[in-house]
Every structure is written in structure tokens, then in C-alpha cells.
Amino acid sequence: MPPDSTAAQSPTIRLRRSDERGYEDVGWTDHWMTFSFADYYDPDWVHFGPLRVMVENHIQPHEGFAAHPHRDAEILTYVSSGILTHGDDQGHEAHIGAGEMQLISAGSEGMVHSEENVHDEVEHNYQMWFIPDRAGTDFAYHERRFSPEEREGEFRCYVAPYSDEVAGENGPAPINTDAYVYAGLFSAGDRIQHALGDGRGAWVQVVEGRVDVDGVTLQSGDGAGLTDTDALDFQFEAQSEVLLFDVHMDVPLLWT
């Protein structure tokens, strides 16, 4: 679903300002929670289509999450700066750097993993959980990375719904729900459109920078869900790093 020049109608917008998110400081990291998560609950902010969790983290040097379990979740981590070191009970070890996404399908039988910053600089990431569109999924592990030059001025597709076309190593990582996930780097003055199909919505999350999306200005940490439109218009007002989630809004919620 690449961006195109389709004319857009005025969208319905759910705006989530950075300082309105749930917040927790545990000392060695902070959690900025877009949707209800763990001990933070807001009935007005539970999910956006299959996107159920979005947490921004800043992990301090030589700290991290000890081994812990997950099941029945599609777990996506995007690193903005620093390096996140991953290990799991399925034998995977990885160092996820800036501009890289990791996708773990935890599967119905579950898995155990750890996430640590073993380096001397703060690690900054966004972690998202998606609800699978069916029960009985298998464990799977994927990584995708684009250089700054490959992301400059466009939304690069890191993740797409599972199919034979995306199952290979060179395509987007395959996710077990109807979601496309993009990231891009943009300069002040850049303009771009993204088309949306019927029944779909887009969540825009600004990692850093400033962008106008269909008349709404979003800055660092801000997010917005947009529905009821055929296309989104982006006008970037500063050097920006932005995540874009294109999801089908009518999905079975296997868990809430």
C-alpha cells in the first residue's frame, strides 16, 4: 500500500499529545504509554484497530528488562538511538540499532526474552504490540533495517501482513494481523501523501520533529489516529523521524 496522489477527504482524528500519555519512571527506564498498559489504564485509550500497546522507552546504560514471557502477541520494537540487545529462549541473540525494527510473533505457546542496553549511551525505542488476527499462531523472529539514506524523504515499509510475497528475507517482515508499518526520515519542506484503503486507519507517531498531518500539527512524542479518509497529507516543518501504522480497523480482538 504505497503512498500515492489520491485526493483526501477530511479525516476523523484522535489526537494523543505527548504529555497526555501515561507515564511511569522506574529509575533505569521510563515508560510513555499511548494506550492502557500494565498498571496504567484509561478506558478512552485501549487500542487503535489491532494496535494494542505503544510504549516509548529510554533505557539507561547497562540496564534492561530481565527475561520475561509473552504469548499471543505480535511484538514490534523500533530503535531510534542506541543499541538494544535481545536474547530469547528460542536461540536468538541480536543487537538492534538505530533505524532497525524487530518483529517477534510470540505464538500461542509463548516465548521468553530479555531486552538490555549493555552500552554506555541511553537507548531510545518504541515498542508496539499488535493483536493477532487468529488464534494458534507460531513463534517467529524477524529483523529489518534501512540506512538513513534509504529512509530519507519517504516512508519505508518494514512490516506487512503475512503472505508468500513478504515471507522472504528481502521483503517486509510478515506479521500475523492486517497491519503495515513504516518509518521515515524527513527534512523541513518535505511533503508526501499516503493512501488509505476502505476500512483502514492510520496511526502517526512522531519520534522526533514536527509535521502537519491534514491540518493538525504533531511534535516529538505526539501521536494521532486518522480514519474516514482516502489519503493523508504530510507537510514536514522540521527534521523529523516518524512512524506510520496503516491498519484495518475492524479486527477480532482476541484479548483486550
Phi, psi and omega per residue, in radians:
M1 nan 1.283 -3.073
P2 -1.317 2.734 3.025
P3 -1.036 2.550 3.041
D4 -2.557 -2.968 -3.007
S5 -1.741 0.363 3.133
T6 -1.039 2.345 3.124
A7 -1.193 2.394 -3.060
A8 -1.778 2.504 2.936
Q9 -1.595 2.922 -3.102
S10 -1.174 2.163 -3.055
P11 -1.487 2.842 2.883
T12 -1.464 2.278 -3.013
I13 -2.162 2.268 2.965
R14 -1.885 1.991 -3.015
L15 -1.737 2.313 3.132
R16 -2.227 1.686 3.129
R17 -1.235 2.647 -3.069
S18 -0.939 -0.823 -3.051
D19 -1.404 -0.006 3.062
E20 -1.657 -0.132 3.124
R21 -1.223 2.795 2.984
G22 -1.134 2.558 -3.075
Y23 -2.399 2.409 3.046
E24 -2.515 2.305 3.071
D25 -2.011 1.976 -3.129
V26 -1.824 0.255 3.078
G27 1.649 -1.109 -3.084
W28 -1.540 -0.190 2.987
T29 -2.730 2.870 2.989
D30 -2.057 2.808 3.101
H31 -2.260 2.068 3.009
W32 -1.873 1.930 -2.914
M33 -1.885 1.967 3.118
T34 -1.207 -0.713 -3.128
F35 -2.054 2.870 3.125
S36 -0.954 2.338 -3.049
F37 -2.786 2.368 3.099
A38 0.946 -2.149 -3.098
D39 -1.449 -0.095 3.122
Y40 -1.640 2.184 3.134
Y41 -2.400 2.240 3.030
D42 -2.370 1.976 -3.068
P43 -1.071 -0.325 3.110
D44 -1.470 -0.179 -3.096
W45 -2.349 1.468 -3.122
V46 -1.974 -0.709 3.128
H47 -2.884 2.905 2.995
F48 -2.282 1.749 -2.977
G49 1.004 -2.337 3.138
P50 -1.395 -0.078 3.120
L51 -1.390 1.883 -2.995
R52 -1.818 -0.534 -3.088
V53 -2.356 2.369 2.952
M54 -2.497 2.002 -3.104
V55 -2.233 2.195 3.017
E56 -1.603 2.263 -3.101
N57 -2.185 2.531 2.933
H58 -2.168 1.767 -3.069
I59 -1.588 2.189 -3.106
Q60 -1.217 2.768 -3.140
P61 -0.984 2.426 3.051
H62 1.042 0.639 3.067
E63 -2.321 3.055 3.084
G64 2.830 -3.121 -3.137
F65 -1.554 2.102 3.072
A66 -1.174 2.965 -3.100
A67 -0.966 2.289 -3.111
H68 -2.647 2.718 -3.037
P69 -1.663 2.743 2.957
H70 -2.532 2.714 3.015
R71 -2.674 2.732 3.076
D72 0.892 0.797 3.082
A73 -2.571 2.532 3.001
E74 -1.734 1.921 -2.965
I75 -1.867 2.059 -3.093
L76 -2.039 2.251 3.108
T77 -2.162 2.211 3.092
Y78 -1.988 2.152 3.140
V79 -1.691 2.186 3.098
S80 -1.596 -0.681 3.090
S81 -2.665 2.741 -3.073
G82 1.402 -2.908 -3.112
I83 -2.362 2.272 3.085
L84 -1.843 2.158 3.138
T85 -1.690 2.177 -3.058
H86 -1.996 2.510 2.952
G87 -2.534 2.536 3.116
D88 -2.468 2.950 -3.078
D89 -1.397 0.078 3.047
Q90 -1.726 0.090 3.055
G91 1.663 0.148 -3.129
H92 -1.612 2.357 2.980
E93 -2.268 2.388 -3.053
A94 -2.704 2.705 3.039
H95 -2.120 1.852 -3.040
I96 -1.635 2.033 -3.076
G97 -1.814 -3.117 -3.087
A98 -1.011 2.322 -3.132
G99 1.482 0.080 -3.104
E100 -1.882 2.513 3.029
M101 -2.016 2.445 3.025
Q102 -2.012 2.330 3.078
L103 -2.122 2.137 3.066
I104 -2.073 2.063 2.932
S105 -1.524 1.868 -3.021
A106 -1.163 -0.466 3.095
G107 1.387 2.826 -3.096
S108 -1.252 -0.385 3.111
E109 -1.563 -0.198 3.037
G110 1.494 2.952 3.108
M111 -2.683 2.924 3.108
V112 -2.181 2.321 3.101
H113 -2.535 2.887 3.055
S114 -2.215 2.685 3.141
E115 -2.415 2.007 -3.005
E116 -2.345 2.665 2.988
N117 -1.876 1.755 -3.069
V118 -1.643 0.152 -3.044
H119 -1.850 -3.102 -3.014
D120 -1.648 -0.032 3.114
E121 -2.032 2.704 3.114
V122 -1.105 2.407 3.085
E123 -1.792 2.304 -3.081
H124 -2.055 2.141 3.127
N125 -2.500 2.807 2.906
Y126 -1.984 2.266 3.038
Q127 -2.036 2.312 -3.127
M128 -2.171 2.469 3.022
W129 -2.023 2.331 3.065
F130 -1.978 2.557 3.095
I131 -1.435 2.201 3.086
P132 -1.067 2.644 -3.130
D133 -1.530 0.094 3.110
R134 -2.786 2.789 3.061
A135 -1.464 2.852 3.024
G136 1.348 0.536 3.111
T137 -1.348 2.765 3.122
D138 -1.721 2.744 3.031
F139 -1.146 2.444 3.039
A140 -2.663 2.629 -3.099
Y141 -2.311 2.331 -3.124
H142 -2.521 2.649 2.982
E143 -2.337 2.500 3.037
R144 -2.419 2.457 -3.117
R145 -2.521 2.401 3.006
F146 -2.179 2.492 3.096
S147 -1.217 2.842 3.043
P148 -0.954 -0.678 -3.134
E149 -1.134 -0.644 -3.134
E150 -1.271 -0.377 -3.134
R151 -1.708 -0.193 -3.019
E152 -1.175 2.142 3.021
G153 1.380 0.174 3.134
E154 -2.741 2.750 3.014
F155 -1.519 2.004 3.090
R156 -1.600 2.351 -3.094
C157 -1.475 2.002 3.117
Y158 -1.644 -0.564 -2.982
V159 -2.398 2.445 3.107
A160 -2.546 2.798 3.111
P161 -0.993 2.537 -3.084
Y162 -1.065 2.301 3.001
S163 -2.822 2.963 3.118
D164 -1.064 -0.532 -3.076
E165 -1.227 -0.497 -3.096
V166 -1.860 0.096 -3.076
A167 -1.348 -0.284 -3.115
G168 -1.374 2.908 -3.069
E169 -1.196 -0.420 -3.058
N170 -1.584 -0.202 3.132
G171 -1.655 -3.109 3.060
P172 -1.043 2.642 3.087
A173 -1.172 2.366 -3.056
P174 -1.482 2.206 -3.121
I175 -1.974 2.563 -3.084
N176 -1.546 0.857 2.995
T177 -2.859 2.965 -3.049
D178 -1.534 1.407 -3.106
A179 -2.525 2.387 2.970
Y180 -1.973 2.345 -3.091
V181 -2.149 2.246 -3.082
Y182 -2.183 2.744 2.961
A183 -2.514 2.596 3.129
G184 -2.680 2.801 3.037
L185 -2.025 2.346 -3.018
F186 -2.381 2.644 3.101
S187 -1.821 2.752 3.057
A188 -0.984 2.292 -3.108
G189 1.731 -0.279 3.089
D190 -1.140 2.512 3.050
R191 -2.339 2.484 -3.123
I192 -2.705 2.676 3.037
Q193 -2.056 2.669 3.036
H194 -2.332 2.123 -3.135
A195 -1.382 2.531 3.067
L196 -2.115 2.354 3.095
G197 -1.428 3.038 3.132
D198 -1.047 2.379 3.090
G199 1.324 0.156 -3.070
R200 -1.885 2.733 3.056
G201 -2.332 2.896 3.129
A202 -2.247 2.336 2.952
W203 -1.848 2.203 3.121
V204 -1.912 2.186 3.135
Q205 -2.166 2.113 -3.139
V206 -1.562 1.967 3.071
V207 -1.265 -0.876 3.050
E208 -2.572 2.573 2.998
G209 2.006 -2.710 -3.069
R210 -2.702 2.244 -3.100
V211 -2.550 2.496 3.004
D212 -1.710 2.164 3.102
V213 -2.078 1.880 3.135
D214 0.869 0.782 3.054
G215 1.560 -0.060 3.110
V216 -1.899 2.225 -3.135
T217 -1.592 2.200 3.110
L218 -2.021 2.387 3.101
Q219 -2.080 -3.109 -3.062
S220 -0.867 2.220 3.121
G221 1.529 -0.268 3.122
D222 -1.328 2.639 3.042
G223 -2.443 2.819 3.112
A224 -2.694 2.442 3.010
G225 -1.789 2.260 -3.071
L226 -2.161 2.249 3.136
T227 -2.376 3.074 3.061
D228 1.061 0.745 3.087
T229 -2.606 2.752 3.133
D230 -1.575 -0.380 -3.088
A231 -2.812 2.706 3.111
L232 -1.956 2.444 3.073
D233 -1.887 2.139 3.117
F234 -1.911 2.287 3.003
Q235 -2.244 2.012 -3.032
F236 -1.570 2.289 -3.057
E237 -1.869 -0.058 3.116
A238 -2.793 2.940 3.020
Q239 -1.005 2.188 -2.947
S240 -2.422 2.589 2.982
E241 -2.145 2.135 -2.960
V242 -2.373 2.441 2.997
L243 -1.799 2.488 3.130
L244 -2.314 2.217 -3.133
F245 -2.050 2.053 -3.141
D246 -1.878 1.901 -2.958
V247 -2.267 2.665 2.982
H248 -1.422 2.223 -2.993
M249 -1.366 -0.433 -3.101
D250 -1.719 1.541 -3.094
V251 -2.188 2.613 3.040
P252 -1.243 2.202 3.141
L253 -1.594 1.712 -3.121
L254 -1.208 -0.405 3.031
W255 -2.659 2.690 -3.135
T256 -2.220 nan nan
